[in-house]
């Protein structure tokens, strides 16, 4: 019996999930409330699969496309599905409506997962029939090339659902991490928010130009953080490891961070400078869609180094 996976929402995240599940051999059914979104998604998936085939990360783009079915209704998409991944717009009302519909349209044994990136899962999963099968599996764009997935259960989520979801995602070649406490934004977005906030602040203060700020990440911190996290970085940057690093540099970081600062709105001249730089860069480097393909190509090269030459395990 073939594994059937339903994807609700065919935006950037849904497309990545489609390629991952199809590559793992699942029958993938895709539904979006907007028929035009399906047409756009189908074309984008074909482009991505051709790139993956050219990069020898998959055997056949055509074979993966054959495993995908574009459905006219949510009910037809989820009929017989063992696993459903929702990737609709990040709106509490939209997610609550979709999950309540999914609860009525699926078997009690069907796992219902959300790609939500920040809304606490209990805010929109409380009213779902058999809510013990619900949880968040939050990927990062593009999910077919970035393997991390944040698993965020609710207090009602069964241990079986958590373990089965982690096992399913690991079989795709993903790297699930379990979030024990569903704080707003979860973990990765909270880390990212701090970096972005400081980056914008440094530009606003005139400390650095936007282009050079991006270089600080892409040619500095990002090179190390591509294959090890901040704790291991600290561990390797002191002769006797992490605790020595904290002892030697803790006071410096505390002085650097200072006391808790008030919120700094992302508005004003700094935002305009960064936007102007990006639009000028895109005028010479290619538009946003072309740069996204460039990014994905770079991630493919990195994935071959970190994950091996093939997509998935």
Buried (B, 14 or more C-beta within 10 A) or exposed (E): EEBBBBBBBBBBBBBBBBBBBBBBBBBBBBBBBEEEBBEBBBEBBBBBBEBBBEBEBBEEBEBBBEBBBBBEEBBBBBBBBBBBBBBBEEEEEBBBEBBBBBBEBBEEEBBBBBBBBBBBBBEBBBEBBBBBBBBBBBBBBBBBBBBBBBBBBBEBBBEEBBEBBBEBBBBBBBEBBEBEEBEEBBBBBEEEEEEEBEBBBBBBEEEBBBEEBBEEEEEEEEEBEEEEEEEBBBBEBBEEEBEBBEEEBEEEEEEEEEEEEEEEEEEEEBBEBBEEBBEEBBEEEEEEEEBBBEEBBEBBEBBBEEBEEBBBE
